[in-house]
C-alpha cells in the first residue's frame, strides 16, 4: 500500500454544497447532511474538506466505506474471496459440513421418503428443533420465484445453523464456520425414496449475503418489507441492519407472526396491493388462510424464535466482521499490529461488548411477550447452568428477552475460536460493564451483573486469568 489512505466512498452533494468528514484514530469516512441528490460515482484517494486547505492523510489502512442508507458508521471494505481470507477455497468446518461427512461415511442416514421426511431427518442430524420454525413470504433467497403470501418459506435454526424450506422447492442451509462466517449450501432436487440429494456450496447467495446489508462480508440477513401478492418489495421498514436493537414495530414485514407478542402496529401478516397513483392497499394474510398449513411442519411462526433469531444474526454478523478485520490487519502489517490497528480493534470491541450485554435492546411491549412453550423448552434444553442453576439462556419475556443480559452466543464455536486480539478486548470491556463500582453500562442492575459474572466464571473455560 501507499503511504496515503485509499478510501472507497460514495460522493454526495448537500443543499449547502458541503460534505462532512468524520473519524477517530485510524478511520475516515464521508457522510451526508440533508442530501439533495446523490452523484453515483466512486471516489478514490485522499479526503479533503471544503473548509480545510490541506488534504487529510491517514497511514496504512485498507478500504473504508460508510453506509449509504443508515447511520454514518464507518466500516472496512474487505474482499473476502481474496487473500488472506480465501473464502471460496476454505475447507468448511461448520456443523453441516460435519454432517455431510457422516452421511458420506454411512454414519447418518437421512430419510428421503418425502420432502418432509428429509427435512425432519436433516433437522434431527443438525440438532435443530422443529419448534424453531419461522415463516416468511417475501420473495427472498434463490427461490424467489416460488415464495409469496400463498407459499411462504420456513426457516429453522439453532445457534449456528439455519435451514430453509420452501414447499415445491429445494432445501437451503447456512452454517457458521468459525473462520470465515456463514457458508451457504443449496440442495439438488430430491426424489421420494431416492438417494440423498446433491449438495453444492451456493455461489449466487452473495448478491444479498455479501452486499451492503452485511457490509460486504458473508453474513445473515432479516429484512422487513411490505410485499406484493407476488412477494416482491413495495416498501422497506428496515435496511442493512440486523440485531436486537431494531424496534419491534419495525420488524416482521413480509413475515408471519403468531403467539402472544402484544406488539402494537407490527408489520407482520400483511401484504400490499398497488392501486395506482402511488396508493397501496394493505391486506391481512393469516397463516393458513391463503395456503394449506400441512405444507409446513408446524402451523406457527412464533414471536419467541423470531426474537432469538434476530439476536443471533446480529451477534454473528458483528463477530464475523471483527474476525475478518483482525485477519486483514495482520496481513497488511505482516503480523505486527501497531497502535493504530489496535485502536481500530478496540473500537470494534467496545461496540461488540455492548451488543453482547444487550445495552441497546429494543423495548418490549408493556404486556411483555408470551412465547411458545415448546420452543422455550427446546431452547433451554442445552443451557449451561451455574451451581445455583442460573444460565445465559434463562428467559425473562416481561421487559426483555433474557433474564441475565449476556449473550448465550459466547458458547458458539465462532466465539470460542475467535482471535485472541478480539477476545481479550471484548472480555475487558465486559468486565468494565460488570464490575460493582462505576460500571460502564448502567442498564444492568447490581444483582444482574453479579449473576452474569457467576454464570461466566462457572460455565466458560476461556476467560482470561485476571477475570477469574
C-alpha positions in Angstrom: 0.0 0.0 0.0 1.0 3.6 -0.4 1.6 6.0 2.5 -1.8 7.6 1.9 -5.2 6.0 2.6 -7.2 4.8 -0.4 -10.8 5.4 0.7 -13.8 3.9 -1.0 -16.8 6.2 -0.5 -19.9 7.4 -2.2 -19.9 11.1 -3.1 -22.8 13.4 -2.2 -23.8 17.0 -2.6 -25.8 18.6 0.1 -28.0 21.6 -0.1 -25.2 23.6 1.2 -22.8 22.0 -1.2 -20.6 20.5 1.5 -19.6 17.1 2.7 -19.0 16.0 6.2 -15.7 14.3 7.2 -15.5 12.4 10.4 -13.4 9.8 12.1 -11.5 8.5 15.0 -7.8 7.3 15.1 -7.2 5.2 12.1 -10.6 5.9 10.4 -12.1 8.3 8.0 -15.4 8.4 6.2 -17.5 10.7 4.1 -21.0 11.3 5.5 -24.1 13.2 4.3 -26.2 16.0 5.6 -29.6 16.9 4.1 -28.9 15.2 0.9 -30.5 16.9 -2.2 -29.2 14.4 -4.7 -26.6 11.6 -4.9 -23.9 11.6 -7.6 -23.4 7.9 -8.3 -19.7 7.8 -8.7 -16.8 6.2 -6.8 -14.1 8.5 -5.5 -10.7 7.2 -4.5 -7.8 9.0 -2.9 -7.2 11.5 -0.2 -10.1 13.1 1.6 -10.4 16.8 1.9 -13.0 19.2 3.4 -14.2 22.4 1.9 -13.2 24.3 5.0 -9.8 22.8 5.1 -6.9 23.9 2.8 -4.9 20.7 3.3 -5.8 17.1 2.5 -6.2 14.7 5.3 -3.7 11.8 5.4 -4.3 8.5 7.2 -1.5 5.9 7.1 -1.5 2.2 6.2 -5.2 1.4 6.2 -7.3 -0.6 3.8 -10.6 0.5 2.2 -13.2 2.0 4.4 -16.8 2.6 3.5 -19.9 4.3 5.1 -23.4 3.0 4.8 -25.5 4.9 2.3 -28.9 4.3 3.9 -28.1 4.1 7.6 -26.1 5.9 10.2 -22.7 7.3 9.3 -20.9 4.3 10.7 -17.5 3.6 9.1 -16.6 0.1 8.1 -13.6 -1.5 6.4 -14.3 -2.9 3.0 -12.5 -6.3 2.5 -12.5 -8.7 -0.4 -13.5 -12.0 1.4 -12.7 -14.0 -1.7 -9.1 -12.8 -1.8 -6.1 -13.4 0.5 -5.8 -13.6 3.4 -9.4 -14.7 3.7 -9.8 -17.0 0.7 -13.5 -17.7 1.4 -14.1 -19.9 -1.6 -11.1 -22.1 -1.0 -11.6 -22.5 2.7 -12.3 -26.1 3.9 -15.6 -25.8 5.8 -15.6 -26.5 9.5 -19.2 -25.9 10.2 -21.9 -28.2 11.7 -23.5 -29.0 8.3 -20.1 -29.9 6.7 -19.6 -32.3 9.6 -23.0 -33.9 9.0 -22.3 -34.3 5.3 -19.1 -36.3 6.2 -21.2 -38.5 8.4 -23.7 -39.1 5.6 -20.9 -39.9 3.2 -19.5 -42.5 5.6 -22.9 -44.0 6.3 -22.9 -42.9 9.9 -26.1 -40.9 9.4 -28.8 -42.0 7.0 -31.4 -39.3 6.2 -34.9 -40.3 5.4 -35.6 -39.4 1.8 -39.1 -40.9 1.6 -40.7 -37.5 1.2 -39.7 -33.8 1.4 -41.0 -33.5 4.9 -39.2 -36.7 6.0 -35.9 -35.4 4.5 -36.4 -32.1 6.2 -37.2 -33.7 9.6 -34.2 -36.0 9.5 -31.9 -33.2 8.4 -33.1 -31.1 11.4 -32.5 -34.0 13.7 -29.0 -34.6 12.4 -28.2 -30.9 12.9 -29.9 -30.8 16.3 -32.3 -28.0 15.2 -35.7 -28.1 16.9 -38.7 -28.2 14.7 -40.3 -25.7 17.1 -37.8 -23.0 15.8 -39.8 -22.6 12.6 -40.5 -19.1 11.5 -42.3 -18.3 8.2 -41.7 -15.5 5.7 -43.4 -14.7 2.4 -41.2 -12.1 0.9 -39.5 -13.2 -2.3 -36.1 -13.7 -0.9 -33.4 -16.4 -1.3 -32.5 -18.1 -4.6 -36.1 -19.4 -4.8 -37.8 -16.1 -5.0 -40.0 -17.2 -7.9 -42.0 -19.6 -5.7 -42.0 -17.6 -2.4 -45.1 -15.4 -1.9 -48.0 -14.9 0.5 -49.6 -18.2 -0.8 -46.4 -20.2 -0.4 -44.2 -19.0 2.5 -40.7 -20.1 3.2 -39.9 -21.8 6.5 -36.7 -21.2 8.4 -35.4 -23.5 11.2 -32.3 -22.8 13.3 -30.1 -23.4 16.2 -27.2 -21.2 17.4 -25.0 -21.8 14.4 -27.0 -23.4 11.5 -30.1 -22.3 9.5 -32.2 -24.5 7.2 -34.6 -23.0 4.7 -37.6 -25.0 3.2 -40.0 -23.9 0.5 -42.9 -26.2 -0.5 -42.2 -27.2 -4.0 -38.6 -26.1 -3.9 -35.2 -27.3 -2.6 -33.5 -27.1 0.8 -31.0 -24.4 1.6 -28.6 -24.3 4.5 -26.4 -21.6 6.0 -23.9 -22.8 8.6 -21.5 -20.7 10.6 -17.8 -21.5 10.1 -15.6 -20.3 12.9 -13.0 -18.8 10.5 -14.9 -17.4 7.5 -18.5 -16.9 8.7 -21.6 -18.4 7.2 -21.2 -20.9 4.4 -24.2 -21.4 2.1 -25.4 -24.7 0.7 -28.0 -25.5 -1.9 -29.6 -28.9 -2.3 -30.5 -30.5 -5.6 -33.9 -31.9 -6.3 -34.8 -34.9 -4.2 -36.7 -38.0 -5.4 -39.0 -39.8 -2.9 -37.2 -42.8 -1.7 -34.1 -41.9 -3.7 -30.6 -41.1 -2.7 -29.6 -38.2 -0.6 -29.7 -35.2 -3.0 -26.6 -33.5 -4.3 -25.4 -30.5 -2.2 -23.3 -27.7 -3.5 -21.9 -24.5 -2.0 -24.0 -21.6 -3.0 -22.2 -19.1 -5.3 -25.1 -16.7 -6.0 -26.1 -16.1 -2.4 -23.6 -13.2 -2.1 -25.7 -10.8 -4.1 -27.5 -10.3 -0.8 -25.4 -12.2 1.8 -22.2 -10.4 0.8 -23.6 -7.0 -0.1 -24.3 -3.7 1.7 -26.8 -5.5 4.1 -23.8 -7.4 5.6 -21.2 -4.7 4.9 -19.7 -6.7 2.1 -18.8 -9.8 4.1 -20.5 -13.2 4.3 -23.5 -12.6 6.6 -27.0 -13.4 7.6 -30.0 -11.1 6.8 -33.5 -10.5 8.1 -35.5 -7.9 6.2 -38.8 -6.2 6.9 -40.8 -5.3 3.9 -44.3 -4.7 2.7 -44.6 -7.2 -0.1 -46.9 -7.6 -3.1 -49.0 -10.6 -3.9 -46.0 -11.9 -5.8 -43.7 -11.5 -2.8 -41.8 -8.5 -4.3 -41.0 -5.4 -2.2 -43.3 -2.4 -2.2 -42.0 -0.7 0.9 -39.0 -1.2 3.2 -39.2 -0.8 7.0 -35.6 -1.7 7.8 -32.5 -1.9 5.7 -28.9 -3.1 6.1 -29.3 -3.7 9.8 -29.6 -6.8 12.0 -29.8 -7.3 15.7 -31.9 -6.9 18.8 -31.6 -3.1 18.8 -34.1 -2.8 16.0 -37.5 -1.6 17.3 -40.1 -4.4 17.4 -42.6 -2.3 15.4 -40.1 -2.1 12.5 -39.5 -5.8 12.3 -41.5 -8.7 10.7 -42.7 -7.1 7.5 -43.0 -10.0 5.0 -43.1 -12.5 7.8 -45.8 -14.4 9.6 -46.0 -13.7 13.3 -48.0 -15.8 15.8 -48.2 -16.1 19.6 -48.8 -13.6 22.3 -46.5 -10.8 21.1 -48.6 -7.8 22.1 -46.7 -5.6 19.6 -48.9 -2.7 18.5 -48.5 -1.6 14.9 -46.3 -4.5 13.9 -45.7 -5.1 10.2 -46.3 -8.9 10.1 -49.1 -10.8 8.4 -49.8 -8.1 5.8 -49.2 -7.8 2.0 -49.9 -4.9 -0.3 -51.9 -4.3 -3.5 -50.8 -1.4 -5.7 -54.0 0.5 -6.6 -52.4 3.2 -8.8 -51.3 6.8 -8.3 -48.9 5.5 -5.6 -51.7 4.1 -3.4 -51.1 0.7 -1.7 -53.9 -1.2 -0.1 -52.8 -3.4 2.8 -54.5 -6.7 3.3 -54.2 -9.3 6.0 -52.6 -12.7 5.2 -53.2 -15.0 8.1 -51.3 -18.3 8.4 -53.4 -21.0 6.7 -55.8 -18.6 5.2 -54.2 -18.5 1.7 -52.2 -21.7 1.9 -52.5 -25.2 3.3 -50.9 -25.4 6.7 -50.0 -29.0 6.0 -47.3 -27.8 3.6 -45.1 -27.0 6.6 -44.0 -28.9 9.6 -45.9 -26.6 12.0 -48.7 -24.1 11.8 -46.9 -21.4 13.7 -44.3 -18.6 13.3 -44.0 -17.7 17.0 -42.6 -14.5 18.4 -40.0 -16.2 20.6 -38.0 -17.9 17.9 -38.3 -14.6 15.9 -36.6 -12.7 18.8 -33.9 -15.3 19.3 -33.2 -15.4 15.6 -32.8 -11.6 15.4 -30.4 -11.6 18.3 -28.3 -14.4 16.8 -27.8 -13.0 13.4 -26.8 -9.6 14.9 -24.2 -11.3 17.0 -22.9 -13.5 14.2 -22.5 -10.7 11.7 -20.7 -8.4 14.1 -18.3 -11.1 15.2 -17.5 -12.2 11.7 -16.6 -8.6 10.9 -14.2 -8.5 13.8 -12.6 -11.7 12.8 -12.1 -10.6 9.2 -10.8 -7.2 10.4 -8.1 -8.7 12.6 -7.0 -11.1 9.9 -6.8 -8.3 7.3 -4.8 -6.0 9.7 -2.4 -8.8 10.5 -1.8 -9.5 6.8 -1.4 -5.8 6.0 1.2 -5.3 8.7 2.9 -8.7 8.3 1.6 -9.9 11.6 2.7 -6.8 13.6 -0.2 -4.8 14.9 0.6 -1.2 15.8 -1.2 1.3 17.9 -3.5 2.4 15.0 -4.6 -1.2 14.3 -5.1 -2.0 18.0 -7.2 1.2 18.3 -9.4 0.1 15.5 -9.9 -3.4 17.1 -10.7 -1.8 20.4 -13.4 0.4 18.9 -15.0 -2.7 17.4 -14.6 -4.5 20.8 -16.4 -1.7 22.7 -19.4 -1.9 20.3 -19.4 -5.7 20.3 -19.4 -5.8 24.1 -22.4 -3.5 24.2 -24.2 -5.9 21.9 -23.2 -9.0 24.0 -24.6 -7.3 27.1 -27.8 -6.1 25.3 -27.1 -2.5 26.1 -29.4 -1.2 23.3 -32.0 -3.9 23.2 -35.3 -2.8 21.8 -38.1 -2.0 24.2 -40.7 -4.8 24.9 -44.4 -4.1 24.9 -45.9 -3.2 28.2 -47.7 -6.6 28.5 -44.5 -8.5 27.8 -44.1 -11.5 25.4 -45.8 -14.9 25.6 -43.5 -17.2 23.8 -44.3 -20.7 22.5 -43.8 -23.2 25.4 -42.5 -26.0 23.0 -39.8 -23.7 21.6 -38.9 -22.4 25.1 -38.4 -26.0 26.3 -36.3 -26.9 23.3 -34.2 -23.7 23.5 -33.4 -24.3 27.2 -32.6 -28.0 26.8 -28.8 -27.4 26.3 -28.4 -24.4 28.7 -25.2 -24.3 30.7 -26.0 -23.7 34.3 -24.1 -22.3 37.2 -24.0 -24.1 40.6 -27.1 -22.0 41.6 -28.9 -23.1 38.4 -28.6 -19.8 36.5 -27.9 -19.7 32.8 -27.5 -17.2 30.0 -30.5 -18.8 28.2 -32.9 -18.1 31.1 -35.8 -16.2 29.6 -37.4 -13.1 31.0 -40.0 -12.1 28.4 -41.5 -9.4 30.7 -39.4 -6.4 29.9 -36.6 -8.0 27.9 -35.7 -11.3 26.1 -33.3 -12.8 28.7 -33.2 -12.6 32.5 -29.4 -12.3 32.5 -28.5 -10.0 29.7 -25.3 -11.6 28.3 -25.5 -13.5 25.1 -25.5 -17.3 25.1 -23.8 -17.0 21.7 -20.5 -16.7 23.6 -20.7 -20.6 23.7 -20.6 -20.9 19.9 -17.6 -22.2 18.0 -17.2 -18.9 16.2 -16.6 -17.1 19.5 -14.6 -20.0 21.0 -12.1 -19.9 18.1 -12.1 -16.1 17.6 -8.7 -14.4 17.6 -7.1 -13.5 20.9 -6.9 -9.9 19.9 -10.7 -9.8 19.8 -11.5 -11.9 22.9 -9.1 -10.1 25.2 -10.5 -6.7 24.4 -14.2 -7.8 24.5 -13.7 -9.5 27.8 -12.0 -6.4 29.2 -14.9 -4.2 28.0 -17.4 -6.7 29.5 -15.5 -6.6 32.8 -15.8 -2.8 32.9 -19.6 -3.2 32.5 -20.0 -5.9 35.0 -17.9 -4.6 37.9 -19.5 -3.5 41.1 -18.0 0.0 41.2 -18.9 2.5 38.5 -19.9 0.0 35.8 -19.6 1.3 32.2 -23.1 0.1 31.2 -25.7 1.2 33.7 -28.6 -0.7 32.2 -27.6 -3.7 34.2 -28.6 -3.9 37.8 -26.1 -4.8 40.5 -27.8 -8.2 41.0 -27.8 -8.9 37.3 -24.1 -8.0 37.0 -23.2 -10.4 39.8 -25.3 -13.2 38.3 -23.7 -12.8 34.9 -20.2 -12.9 36.4 -21.1 -16.0 38.2 -22.5 -17.7 35.1 -19.5 -16.8 33.0 -17.0 -17.9 35.6 -18.7 -21.3 36.2 -19.6 -22.2 32.6 -16.8 -20.8 30.4 -13.3 -22.1 30.1 -11.7 -19.4 28.0 -12.0 -16.4 30.3 -8.7 -14.5 31.0 -6.9 -15.5 34.2 -7.4 -12.0 35.6 -11.2 -12.4 35.1 -11.2 -15.4 37.5 
